Amino acid sequence: MHTFAAGGAVTPQAVIRLLLVDDHAIVREGLRALFEEDAEFAIVGEASSGEEACEAVRRLQPDIVLMDLKMPGMAASDAIRLIRATTPQVKVIALTSYADEGRVREIMAAGAQGYILKEVTKADFVTALRTVANGETWLHPLAQRALIEQLRNRRTDPLALLTRRERSVLELIARGMSNRQIGDHLHLTEGTVKGYVSTILAKLKLEDRTQAALFAVQRGFGKTERG
């Protein structure tokens, strides 16, 4: 693909290299079909989990990773953090069907540069890819609305400060689990759980684990196990 520079000279335009990450093969095939005749983009690889995505990014060095948010294994937010930490030049766009407040905030906080809903038109999809490739952020209007609502809620609801993972840890604290038990339940190390607990206490302005458990129970956490 070429563009015309000043003076009429023809200069090559870099192809945007994409890595597709989704646990459904039919979705990946659909994305390939969407871009296979578009010279502006090249699909350089595929992955079906967060773990595979991290390995593929190291090996293939794509420009953009298109990542589904609901896959088995590693949480998408953790995969995004790892990709951004190890290969900061690689950009990540979430490609999902959901735009709830907590999910959008969690994914963008993890380091994603874009959030696209699968209902988007191809024209908007291409615009999003170009925008992110140029180093800017692109959010679907529903994702923008969710973030704005999150900011509004944060003023009155301290729970809005917590990510999805932190809420999961708080839920298990309310059930009376130890850090080791929480780690086993969520497939995390005990040290990672301790880090989450410290973050939860700081965000909720609580002094210790007992206060966190009381806070959680008062707001309905832990009811499933406690009956």
C-alpha positions in Angstrom: 0.0 0.0 0.0 1.3 3.5 -0.9 0.6 7.1 -0.1 1.7 10.3 -1.9 4.3 12.5 -0.1 4.9 16.1 -0.7 6.1 16.7 -4.3 4.2 13.7 -5.6 6.7 11.1 -4.4 5.2 7.7 -3.6 6.1 6.3 -0.2 5.1 2.9 1.3 2.6 2.9 4.1 3.3 0.4 6.9 0.9 -2.5 7.1 -0.8 -2.8 10.6 0.0 -6.3 11.9 -2.8 -8.0 13.9 -2.8 -10.9 16.4 -6.3 -12.4 16.9 -7.0 -13.7 20.4 -10.3 -15.5 20.9 -11.2 -19.0 22.2 -13.8 -19.5 19.4 -12.2 -20.5 16.1 -15.3 -19.3 14.2 -14.7 -15.7 15.5 -11.1 -15.8 14.4 -12.1 -17.1 11.0 -14.6 -14.3 10.7 -12.0 -11.7 11.5 -9.6 -13.1 9.0 -12.3 -13.0 6.3 -13.0 -9.4 7.3 -9.4 -8.3 6.6 -8.0 -10.8 4.2 -8.5 -8.5 1.1 -7.6 -5.3 2.9 -3.9 -4.4 2.2 -3.8 -2.1 5.1 -3.9 -5.0 7.6 -2.2 -8.3 8.0 -3.2 -11.1 10.3 0.2 -12.4 11.6 -1.1 -15.0 14.1 -3.9 -16.4 16.3 -4.3 -17.5 19.9 -7.1 -19.0 21.9 -6.1 -18.0 25.4 -4.3 -15.3 27.4 -1.3 -17.6 27.9 -1.1 -18.3 24.2 -1.5 -14.6 23.4 1.5 -13.7 25.6 3.7 -16.3 23.9 2.6 -15.3 20.5 3.2 -11.6 21.1 6.8 -12.4 22.1 7.3 -14.5 19.0 5.4 -12.5 16.4 5.7 -8.9 17.7 2.4 -7.7 16.2 1.4 -4.0 16.1 -2.0 -4.7 17.7 -3.5 -7.5 19.7 -7.3 -8.0 19.3 -8.3 -9.8 22.5 -11.6 -11.3 23.6 -12.3 -10.8 27.3 -14.0 -14.1 28.1 -11.6 -17.0 27.6 -10.5 -20.0 29.8 -7.3 -19.8 31.8 -5.5 -16.5 32.4 -7.8 -13.5 32.9 -7.7 -11.1 30.0 -6.7 -8.2 32.3 -3.7 -10.2 33.5 -2.7 -11.1 30.0 -2.9 -7.4 28.9 -0.8 -6.3 31.9 1.9 -8.9 31.0 1.9 -8.0 27.3 2.2 -4.3 28.1 4.9 -4.9 30.7 7.1 -7.2 28.4 6.4 -5.6 25.0 5.2 -2.0 25.6 5.3 -1.2 21.9 2.5 -3.7 21.3 -0.9 -2.2 21.6 -4.0 -4.1 22.8 -7.6 -3.7 21.9 -10.4 -5.4 23.7 -12.9 -7.0 21.4 -16.0 -8.1 23.3 -19.8 -8.2 23.5 -19.9 -6.5 26.9 -19.4 -2.9 28.2 -20.4 -3.0 31.8 -18.8 -0.3 34.0 -16.4 -2.6 36.0 -15.1 -4.5 33.0 -14.3 -1.4 30.9 -12.5 0.3 33.8 -10.5 -2.9 34.6 -9.4 -3.6 31.0 -8.4 0.0 30.3 -6.6 0.2 33.7 -4.7 -3.0 32.7 -3.2 -1.1 29.7 -5.6 -1.6 26.8 -5.7 1.2 24.2 -9.0 0.3 22.7 -12.4 -1.2 23.6 -14.5 -2.4 20.7 -17.9 -4.1 20.9 -18.4 -6.9 18.4 -21.6 -5.2 17.1 -19.5 -2.4 15.6 -19.5 -1.8 11.8 -16.4 -2.5 9.7 -15.9 1.2 9.1 -15.8 1.9 12.8 -13.6 -1.1 13.3 -11.1 0.1 10.8 -11.2 3.6 12.4 -10.5 2.1 15.8 -7.5 0.1 14.5 -6.0 3.1 12.7 -6.5 5.3 15.8 -4.8 2.8 18.2 -2.0 2.2 15.7 -1.3 5.9 15.7 -0.9 5.8 19.5 -4.3 7.1 20.5 -7.1 5.5 22.5 -10.4 4.4 20.9 -13.5 3.5 22.9 -16.9 2.3 21.7 -19.6 4.9 22.7 -21.1 2.4 25.1 -17.7 1.9 26.7 -17.3 5.7 27.0 -20.7 5.9 28.7 -19.8 3.1 31.1 -16.6 4.9 32.2 -18.5 8.1 32.7 -21.0 6.3 34.9 -18.2 4.6 36.8 -16.8 8.0 37.6 -20.2 9.2 38.8 -20.7 6.1 41.0 -17.2 6.4 42.5 -18.3 9.6 44.3 -20.9 7.7 46.4 -20.1 4.0 46.2 -16.6 2.9 47.4 -17.1 -0.5 45.9 -16.9 1.2 42.4 -13.2 1.7 43.1 -12.6 -2.1 43.1 -11.7 -4.1 40.0 -13.5 -7.3 39.2 -10.7 -9.3 40.6 -10.6 -7.3 43.8 -14.3 -7.8 44.2 -13.7 -11.5 43.9 -11.1 -11.4 46.6 -13.4 -9.4 48.9 -16.2 -11.9 48.3 -14.0 -14.7 49.6 -12.8 -12.6 52.5 -16.5 -12.2 53.4 -16.8 -16.0 53.3 -14.0 -16.3 55.9 -11.3 -17.7 53.7 -7.6 -17.2 54.4 -5.2 -15.8 51.9 -4.0 -19.3 51.1 -7.6 -20.6 50.6 -8.4 -17.5 48.4 -5.3 -18.2 46.3 -6.3 -21.8 45.8 -9.8 -20.8 44.8 -8.7 -18.1 42.3 -5.5 -19.9 41.2 -3.3 -17.2 42.5 -0.2 -17.3 44.7 -0.6 -16.3 48.4 1.7 -13.3 47.8 -0.5 -12.1 45.0 -3.6 -12.4 47.2 -1.8 -10.4 50.0 -1.2 -7.7 47.4 -4.9 -7.6 46.4 -5.9 -7.5 50.1 -3.6 -4.5 50.7 -5.0 -2.7 47.7 -8.6 -3.4 48.8 -7.9 -2.0 52.3 -6.3 1.1 50.8 -9.1 1.8 48.3 -11.8 1.3 50.9 -9.9 3.2 53.6 -10.1 0.2 56.0 -7.4 -0.7 58.6 -7.5 -4.5 58.6 -8.9 -7.7 57.2 -11.6 -7.8 59.9 -13.0 -4.5 58.9 -12.9 -5.6 55.2 -14.9 -8.7 56.0 -17.5 -6.7 58.0 -17.7 -4.1 55.2 -18.3 -6.8 52.7 -20.9 -8.7 54.7 -22.8 -5.5 55.3 -23.1 -5.1 51.5 -24.3 -8.6 50.8 -21.0 -10.3 50.0 -20.6 -13.9 51.1 -24.3 -14.7 51.3 -24.2 -17.6 48.9 -21.9 -19.7 51.1 -23.4 -18.5 54.4 -26.9 -19.2 53.4 
